[in-house]
Amino acid sequence: MNLSISKRERMLSLVDQWRRSGQTRKDFCLSHGLKVCTLGYWIKRNDEQNSDPGFKEVLLAPQPSGRIEIVYPNGVKINAGGDLNMISRLIHLY
């Protein structure tokens, strides 16, 4: 059995668990005995592996009171009003 493959699979599994947990990186790492920078490294590796260099689909869900929520692929959520100029700038951050 190749140890590096086993470690890789374990770490990518932890990345998936963290994403589903709703916890901060720090809290998740504390409960799993990991360093925050180690989890960050594996999150980046996972994102690079699953990245598509093409366009990303942007889903806009109806928001109450004309508010818009943007959810980036890394899980970051941004709530904005109906200011199209601000929304355009936020989208270009990705």
C-alpha positions in Angstrom: 0.0 0.0 0.0 1.4 3.4 -1.0 1.5 5.6 2.1 1.4 8.9 0.2 -1.9 7.9 -1.6 -3.4 6.9 1.7 -2.5 10.3 3.3 -3.8 12.1 0.2 -7.1 10.3 0.4 -7.4 10.9 4.1 -6.6 14.6 3.8 -9.1 15.1 0.9 -11.7 13.3 3.0 -11.0 15.8 5.8 -11.4 18.7 3.4 -14.8 17.3 2.4 -15.8 16.9 6.1 -14.7 20.4 6.9 -16.8 21.8 4.0 -19.9 20.0 5.2 -19.3 20.8 8.9 -20.0 24.5 8.8 -17.1 25.0 11.2 -14.3 27.5 10.9 -11.0 26.1 9.8 -9.6 26.7 13.3 -12.4 24.9 15.1 -12.3 22.0 12.7 -8.6 21.6 13.0 -8.7 21.8 16.8 -11.3 19.0 16.9 -9.3 16.8 14.4 -5.7 17.5 15.6 -4.6 19.3 12.5 -2.7 22.5 11.9 -4.7 25.2 10.2 -2.0 25.7 7.5 -2.1 21.9 6.8 -5.8 22.0 6.1 -5.4 25.2 4.1 -2.8 23.4 1.9 -5.1 20.5 1.2 -8.0 22.7 0.5 -5.9 24.5 -2.1 -4.8 21.2 -3.6 -8.4 20.0 -3.7 -9.6 23.2 -5.4 -6.8 23.1 -7.9 -7.6 19.5 -8.8 -11.3 20.3 -9.2 -10.9 23.6 -10.9 -12.2 24.4 -14.3 -10.3 27.2 -16.1 -13.5 28.1 -18.0 -16.5 30.2 -16.9 -18.2 29.6 -13.6 -21.9 29.4 -13.3 -23.4 32.1 -11.1 -26.7 31.2 -9.4 -28.8 34.0 -8.1 -31.4 33.0 -5.6 -34.2 35.4 -4.9 -33.5 37.4 -1.8 -36.0 39.4 0.4 -36.0 43.1 0.1 -34.0 43.2 -3.1 -30.9 41.8 -1.5 -28.5 39.5 -3.5 -26.3 36.8 -2.0 -23.2 35.7 -4.0 -21.7 32.3 -3.0 -18.2 31.7 -4.3 -17.0 28.1 -5.0 -14.8 28.2 -1.9 -17.9 28.8 0.3 -17.5 32.5 0.9 -20.9 34.3 0.9 -21.4 37.9 0.2 -24.7 39.7 0.7 -25.2 42.9 -1.3 -28.0 45.3 -2.0 -29.3 45.9 -5.5 -26.3 48.1 -6.5 -25.3 46.5 -9.8 -22.0 48.3 -9.8 -21.0 46.8 -6.4 -22.2 43.3 -7.6 -20.1 43.6 -10.7 -17.0 44.4 -8.6 -17.7 41.5 -6.2 -18.0 39.0 -9.0 -14.7 40.1 -10.5 -13.0 39.3 -7.1 -13.1 35.6 -8.0 
